[in-house]
Amino acid sequence: MANVEHGGRAGNAFGAGTVDTARERLRALRIGLWLIAAVLAVRQVAVVLSTPKAERLTDLETWVGPNGVLHVKGSLYDSTQFTGTPFGGLVLKPFTRAAEQALGWGWTFGTLSLVVALGLVAARALPQPVSRRTSLLAAPVAVSLLMLSLPVRNTLYLGQTSVIPVLLVLLGCFAVRGERAGGVLIGLAAALQPTVLLFAPLLWFTGRRRAAASTGVTFAALTALAWAAMPHDSNTYWVHHLAGVGLGKDADDLTNQSLHGALLRLGLNGPLEIGLFLLLGAAVAAVGLRRAVRYAKDGQLLLAVAVTGCVAVAVSPTTWQHQLLWVLLAVVGRVGRKTSDRFMWPVAVVLVMTLPAKMMLPNMAALYPLRDNVTLLAALAAATVVPFLSRTSEYYRRPIPTDYAQPIPTRWKHVPLLPFLGRVLTRPNLLLELLLIRVGYSAYQQVRLAATGGTNAGGRAVAEHHGDQILAIERFLHLDIEHWANHAVVKVGWLRDFFDFYYESFHFVVPLTVLGVLYARRPADYRWARSALGFATLIALVGFWLYPLAPPRLMPGLGIIDTVHGVQDFSKPDYGTLTALTNQYAAMPSLHFGWSLWCGLVIAVLAPKWWMKALGLLHPLFTVSAIVATGNHWILDAVGGAAVVAAGFGLAYLLQGPRPRTLMKPVEVSTQELVPAAGRTPS
C-alpha cells in the first residue's frame, strides 16, 4: 500500500463525491479487507487441521511428539532432524508435554496470532509520511499478504518457529521503548536464528549503539547459557555442524534458498564451493548492509530491516522456505519514477512470495537455474541492486503521472467504469506485463487441468458424453463436417502438413506478435486489446470448467484421424508430448479460434492498409480450417470461441469505455500545492 500510493491520477481514489461519502467508502473498504484477512486465516487453519495427523505439523511432531528428539536423553542432533539452535532446544524442552496434548490447535492458533501481530507491527512501521488511506488499510493488507505467503503457509503446515525471530526483530526496532530493550529482543531472535546477528551492524552504524551492544550481549549470554546446560549439543551445533549446516534436509535441496544451496545445485562442491560462497556472501553482506544503513538514515527503517533480512537469507548456509518472510517485507520499498513503474516491484515480490516457482517461469531446462532459485534472486535483488527511492527524491511521493483519455460517462447507472481499468494512454511497464502474462497463462493451464479433477482422464466419460451432445446438435443444424474435412485433408499430404504446422505454431506466435507490435507502436491500443483478450480468456475458463468436452480426435467410434499425434489407441489416448500436462477436454470454447479471431479483429481495426486488414482476417479463417481438419475441435467450438471474444470486447467496453484516442488535459499544480505550508504535516 505504501509503495503504490499517490498514483498521480486526477481525482480521489474513490471517484467523485463528498468527503463523507469518501470516508464511508474507505470505512467499507477497510471492513472488507479485514474480512478477507479473516477468511484467509480461517482457510489456512482449516487446511492444516483437515490434513491427516501423520502429514501435518511434521517438524513439530519430530521435535516434541511422543518419540520426538526433545524427549531423547542424548544429543538433539543425533538424528539431524532438529534444526534449531541449542538455545531453541533449551526453551522448547519444558513445553514438550503441553505441546503433545495440544499439538494441532494450540500451536496452529498460536502461530496464527503471531502472524497477525507481525502484520500489525509492520503496518505501523511504514515510512512516514503516509496518507490516511494507507494508514487505515495497511494492516489488513499486510495480514492478508502474510496469510497468502508461502513462508507462513509452510510454517503453519510444518509447525515451525520461523515467525518468532522476524516478529522479535520488528518489535525490537519499532515497538519497545529504549534501545537496550530493543537490543534484548533482537539478541533473543539471534539466539534462535543466528543470522539475525546481521542486524547488530545495522543498529551500530545508524547510531543505535546501545541497541547493537545489547543485541550482542544478549546473544552471547543466551548462547553461553545453552552451552552450560547442553555442552555436547552446543559443540555439535556450533562446531561440528557450523551453526546448523547439514541439519534437516540436504543443503542442495530446492527449499534451501541461500547462496550455499544455489551453488551446490549448480554442481559446485568442495573447497571451491565453500570459498566462492564465502566470497559472494561477504560481498552481498557488505553491499546490502551499506544500503540498509542508507535507507535507515533516510527514514525508511522498515525497508532497512527488510534489506538486512534479505542479506541474511542469502548469506545463511541454509535458508529454508519457512524462513523467507524478510523478502516479503521488502515490498515497502518504492521503485520507479513513473506511476506505471511503481507497481512493478510490489507485484513481483508478492508473486514470488505467494506462488510456486513453476508458475513464475516456463518449464524449460534452460530456465531451471532461475526457477529453482527465484526466491534467492528476489532476496539478492532487494539486498543489492533494486534502486529504491529516497524519501528526498522528488518522485518518492509524486511519481510522473499517467496519461489518461478524456473521461466518459458510465455505460449504465449501476455498472460504473472501473478506476483501475482506466483508459490509460501511456505504455505499461514491460517487465510487469511479461510477469503478469506468464503468471496468467500458468493459472490458465492450472484451471484447465483442474476442470477434470487434475488429470486428463479424470473427466473422460463426461467429456465424451458432451461430445455426443455436440455432434447431435451439429447434425440437427447440418454442421457436422468434421469427418469429411478431416479425411479430405488427410488424402492431400502437403495440405495435411500445412494444417498440422499451422495448428501447432501460430496459436501463440500470432497473438504474441500482435501484442508486441501494439506495445511498441500503439501503447493505448495495447491496453485496450490486452484487456479484451484477458476478459475473453477468463470467460473461456468458465466454459472449460462447466462443460468438459472431448474433441473429435478423442471420440471413440467417430473415425477421426488425429493428424498431429497419429492414430489413437482409445484405451490409452495420446494427448501429445507438448500438451501432456494440460486438459485435452477443454475444447469448448475453442481458444485456438478465439485468440485467432481476436488477432484478426484487432488487425482489422488498427491496421492502416486495406491489405493488412485482409491479411489479418485470413488468420482466423486458416485457424478454423486447421482445428477442424486436424480433428482438434468441433465447428461449434469455434462458435463458442467467437462468443467469448465478443464478450471480451463487450466487457472491455462496458468497464473501460470505448477505445481511447485523446489525452487528458494536464492538471495545473501550483508551487504552493507542491510545498506544504510551514508547520503543516502532509497527508
C-alpha positions, 0 to 999 in steps of 0.5 A: 500500500505504501509503495503504490500510493499517490498514483498521480491520477486526477481525482480521489481514489474513490471517484467523485463525491463528498468527503463523507461519502469518501470516508464511508467508502474507505470505512467499507473498504477497510471492513472488507479487507479485514474480512478477507484477512479473516477468511484467509486465516480461517482457510489456512487453519482449516487446511492444516487441521483437515490434513491427516495427523501423520502429514501435518505439523511434521517438524513439530511432531519430530521435535516434541511428539511422543518419540520426538528428539526433545524427549531423547536423553542424548544429543538433539542432533543425533538424528539431524532432524532438529534444526534449531539452535541449542538455545531453541532446544533449551526453551522448547524442552519444558513445553514438550508435554503441553505441546503433545496434548495440544499439538494441532490447535494450540500451536496452529492458533498460536502461530496464527496470532503471531502472524497477525501481530507481525502484520500489525507491527509492520503496518505501523512501521511504514515510512512516514509520511503516509496518507490516511488511506494507507494508514487505515488499510495497511494492516489488513493488507499486510495480514492478508499478504502474510496469510497468502505467503508461502513462508507462513503457509509452510510454517503453519503446515510444518509447525515451525518457529520461523515467525518468532525471530522476524516478529522479535526483530520488528518489535525490537526496532519499532515497538519497545521503548529504549534501545537496550530493550530493543537490543534484548529482543533482537539478541533473543531472535539471534539466539534462535536464528543466528543470522539475525546477528546481521542486524547488530551492524545495522543498529551500530552504524545508524547510531543505535549503539546501545541497541547493537551492544545489547543485541550482542550481549544478549546473544552471547549470554543466551548462547553461553547459557545453552552451552552450560546446560547442553555442552555436547549439543552446543559443540555439535551445533556450533562446531561440528555442524557450523551453526546448523549446516547439514541439519534437516534436509540436504543443503542442495535441496530446492527449499534451501534458498541461500547462496550455499544451496544455489551453488551446490545445485549448480554442481559446485562442491568442495573447497571451491564451493565453500570459498566462492560462497564465502566470497559472494556472501561477504560481498552481498553482506557488505553491499546490502548492509551499506544500503540498509544503513542508507535507507535507515538514515533516510527514514525508511527503517522498515525497508532497512530491516527488510534489506538486512533480512534479505542479506541474511537469507542469502548469506545463511548456509541454509535458508529454508522456505519457512524462513523467507518472510524478510523478502516479503517485507521488502515490498515497502520499498518504492521503485520507479519514477513513473506511476506505471513503474511503481507497481512493478516491484510490489507485484513481483515480490508478492508473486514470488512470495505467494506462488510456486516457482513453476508458475513464475517461469516456463518449464524449460531446462534452460530456465531451471537455474532461475526457477529453482532459485527465484526466491534467492534472486528476489532476496539478492535483488532487494539486498543489492541492486533494486534502486529504491527511492529516497524519501528526498527524491522528488518522485518518492511521493509524486511519481510522473503521472499517467496519461489518461483519455478524456473521461466518459460517462458510465455505460449504465447507472449501476455498472460504473467504469472501473478506476483501475481499468482506466483508459490509460494512454501511456505504455505499461511497464514491460517487465510487469506485463511479461510477469503478469502474462506468464503468471496468467497463462500458468493459472490458465493451464492450472484451471484447465487441468483442474476442470477434470479433477487434475488429470486428463482422464479424470473427466473422460466419460463426461467429456465424451458424453458432451461430445455426443451432445455436440455432434447431435446438435451439429447434425440437427443444424447440418454442421457436422463436417468434421469427418469429411474435412478431416479425411479430405485433408488427410488424402492431400499430404502437403495440405495435411502438413500445412494444417498440422504446422499451422495448428501447432505454431501460430496459436501463440506466435500470432497473438504474441506478435500482435501484442508486441507490435501494439506495445511498441507502436500503439501503447493505448491500443495495447491496453485496450486489446490486452484487456479484451483478450484477458476478459475473453480468456477468463470467460473461456475458463468458465466454459472449460470448467462447466462443460468438459468436452472431448474433441473429435480426435478423442471420440471413440467410434467417430473415425477421426484421424488425429493428424498431429499425434497419429492414430489413437489407441482409445484405451490409452489416448495420446494427448501429445508430448507438448500438451501432456500436462494440460486438459485435452477436454477443454475444447469448448470454447475453442481458444485456438479460434478465439485468440485467432479471431481476436488477432484478426479483429484487432488487425482489422481495426488498427491496421492502416492498409486495406491489405493488412486488414485482409491479411489479418482476417485470413488468420482466423479463417486458416485457424478454423480450417486447421482445428477442424481438419486436424480433428482438434475441435468441433465447428461449434467450438469455434462458435463458442470461441467467437462468443467469448471474444465478443464478450471480451470486447463487450466487457472491455467496453462496458468497464473501460469505455470505448477505445481511447484516442485523446489525452487528458488535459494536464492538471495545473499544480501550483508551487504552493500545492507542491510545498506544504505550508510551514508547520503543516504535516502532509497527508 
